[in-house]
Amino acid sequence: MADYVEQIRLRLPDHDVRLAATPTQEHELSRRATVITGGELPENVLDTTVNLQLFAGTTSGYGHLPMEQLREQGVAVTNAAGIHAPGIAEQTIGNILIFARNIHKGWQRKQSHQWRHYQATELQNSTVTIVGLGAIGTAVASRLDGFGVETIGIRYTPKKGGPTDEVHGFKYEKFHAALARTDYLVIACPLTDTTEDLVDSEALGTLPPDAVVVNAARGGVVDTRALVTGLQKGSIRGAALDVTDPEPLPPEHPLWSLDNVLITPHMGGHTPQHWRRLASILSENVERIETNGQDTELKNQILQP
């Protein structure tokens, strides 16, 4: 968090910005803080705060926060939605290209010093289905421009349209009709009651055998057991996973041993730039509160006091 703190200090030079490095410091500094920012609120911190106006979350999700207590105490809450989108989108495109060109096969043969040709394919003329058209899904779609692919978007409110060639909802028929045409399935949606285990054995069975699953969202959107079975049996071609269920992935998990699986440790959106974006959101909101004397209509606000 030191980089984040430095970025905040650069933007708010007239403010006292402190980094709580220990649990004791967290409680001591929180007592008189007007703004707290971090991934979560330490236990019982809200019981001793006096001047707190804003909790600025450093993650997109907020289900782990004591939202009711924050509401009762009149604390505004913001999240980090959108700041990770560029990095995650770039990694997603990279994973798609790895499978399109079969670069992972070249890497595997390099490990055993084999100068032996293998068949690559082309991304153009493929169909990419993006589940979730928020900041991440939109960033993926924009980066696919120029590759000559057809894109299908899946979102809760298809009437809103989107940056893809087609947009559909989560209704069973529409979703499976899209899966049946999909070469690359990109998961970029939140984990909700609707999306939990959305990509199950039935959905994986609907995908063509040459399809690849790219999960850049949450591990729980994909039924892991069904995914392993599909990969082992060859009913889908491969998977690129920045998130897994469970997470972290245990060392003995079968996903580690599959040659047609790419795994990264939930780091797709973590770049030096994302702290700068987050600090910009926080500093803008602090200035709005001080200028307007109110903590409503803040950027990325998810709770109004």
Secondary structure in CASP SS format (residue, H / E / C, confidence):
PFRMAT SS
TARGET T0000
AUTHOR 0000-0000-0000
METHOD secondary structure of the structure
MODEL  1
M C 1.00
A H 1.00
D H 1.00
Y H 1.00
V H 1.00
E H 1.00
Q H 1.00
I H 1.00
R H 1.00
L H 1.00
R H 1.00
L C 1.00
P C 1.00
D C 1.00
H C 1.00
D C 1.00
V C 1.00
R C 1.00
L C 1.00
A C 1.00
A C 1.00
T C 1.00
P H 1.00
T H 1.00
Q H 1.00
E H 1.00
H H 1.00
E H 1.00
L H 1.00
S H 1.00
R C 1.00
R C 1.00
A C 1.00
T C 1.00
V E 1.00
I E 1.00
T E 1.00
G E 1.00
G C 1.00
E C 1.00
L C 1.00
P C 1.00
E C 1.00
N C 1.00
V H 1.00
L H 1.00
D H 1.00
T C 1.00
T C 1.00
V C 1.00
N C 1.00
L C 1.00
Q C 1.00
L E 1.00
F E 1.00
A E 1.00
G E 1.00
T C 1.00
T C 1.00
S C 1.00
G C 1.00
Y C 1.00
G C 1.00
H C 1.00
L C 1.00
P C 1.00
M H 1.00
E H 1.00
Q H 1.00
L H 1.00
R H 1.00
E H 1.00
Q C 1.00
G C 1.00
V C 1.00
A E 1.00
V E 1.00
T E 1.00
N C 1.00
A C 1.00
A C 1.00
G C 1.00
I C 1.00
H C 1.00
A H 1.00
P H 1.00
G H 1.00
I H 1.00
A H 1.00
E H 1.00
Q H 1.00
T H 1.00
I H 1.00
G H 1.00
N H 1.00
I H 1.00
L H 1.00
I H 1.00
F H 1.00
A H 1.00
R H 1.00
N C 1.00
I H 1.00
H H 1.00
K H 1.00
G H 1.00
W H 1.00
Q H 1.00
R H 1.00
K H 1.00
Q H 1.00
S C 1.00
H C 1.00
Q C 1.00
W C 1.00
R C 1.00
H C 1.00
Y C 1.00
Q C 1.00
A C 1.00
T C 1.00
E C 1.00
L C 1.00
Q C 1.00
N C 1.00
S C 1.00
T E 1.00
V E 1.00
T E 1.00
I E 1.00
V E 1.00
G C 1.00
L C 1.00
G C 1.00
A H 1.00
I H 1.00
G H 1.00
T H 1.00
A H 1.00
V H 1.00
A H 1.00
S H 1.00
R H 1.00
L H 1.00
D C 1.00
G C 1.00
F C 1.00
G C 1.00
V C 1.00
E E 1.00
T E 1.00
I E 1.00
G E 1.00
I E 1.00
R C 1.00
Y C 1.00
T C 1.00
P H 1.00
K H 1.00
K H 1.00
G C 1.00
G C 1.00
P C 1.00
T C 1.00
D C 1.00
E E 1.00
V E 1.00
H E 1.00
G C 1.00
F C 1.00
K C 1.00
Y H 1.00
E H 1.00
K H 1.00
F H 1.00
H H 1.00
A H 1.00
A H 1.00
L H 1.00
A C 1.00
R C 1.00
T C 1.00
D C 1.00
Y E 1.00
L E 1.00
V E 1.00
I E 1.00
A C 1.00
C C 1.00
P C 1.00
L C 1.00
T C 1.00
D C 1.00
T C 1.00
T C 1.00
E C 1.00
D C 1.00
L C 1.00
V E 1.00
D C 1.00
S H 1.00
E H 1.00
A H 1.00
L H 1.00
G H 1.00
T H 1.00
L C 1.00
P C 1.00
P C 1.00
D C 1.00
A C 1.00
V E 1.00
V E 1.00
V E 1.00
N E 1.00
A C 1.00
A C 1.00
R C 1.00
G H 1.00
G H 1.00
V H 1.00
V E 1.00
D C 1.00
T H 1.00
R H 1.00
A H 1.00
L H 1.00
V H 1.00
T H 1.00
G H 1.00
L H 1.00
Q H 1.00
K H 1.00
G C 1.00
S C 1.00
I C 1.00
R C 1.00
G E 1.00
A E 1.00
A E 1.00
L E 1.00
D C 1.00
V C 1.00
T C 1.00
D C 1.00
P C 1.00
E C 1.00
P C 1.00
L C 1.00
P C 1.00
P C 1.00
E C 1.00
H C 1.00
P H 1.00
L H 1.00
W H 1.00
S H 1.00
L C 1.00
D C 1.00
N C 1.00
V E 1.00
L E 1.00
I E 1.00
T C 1.00
P C 1.00
H C 1.00
M C 1.00
G C 1.00
G C 1.00
H C 1.00
T C 1.00
P H 1.00
Q H 1.00
H H 1.00
W H 1.00
R H 1.00
R H 1.00
L H 1.00
A H 1.00
S H 1.00
I H 1.00
L H 1.00
S H 1.00
E H 1.00
N H 1.00
V H 1.00
E H 1.00
R H 1.00
I H 1.00
E H 1.00
T H 1.00
N H 1.00
G C 1.00
Q C 1.00
D C 1.00
T C 1.00
E C 1.00
L C 1.00
K C 1.00
N C 1.00
Q E 1.00
I E 1.00
L E 1.00
Q C 1.00
P C 1.00
END
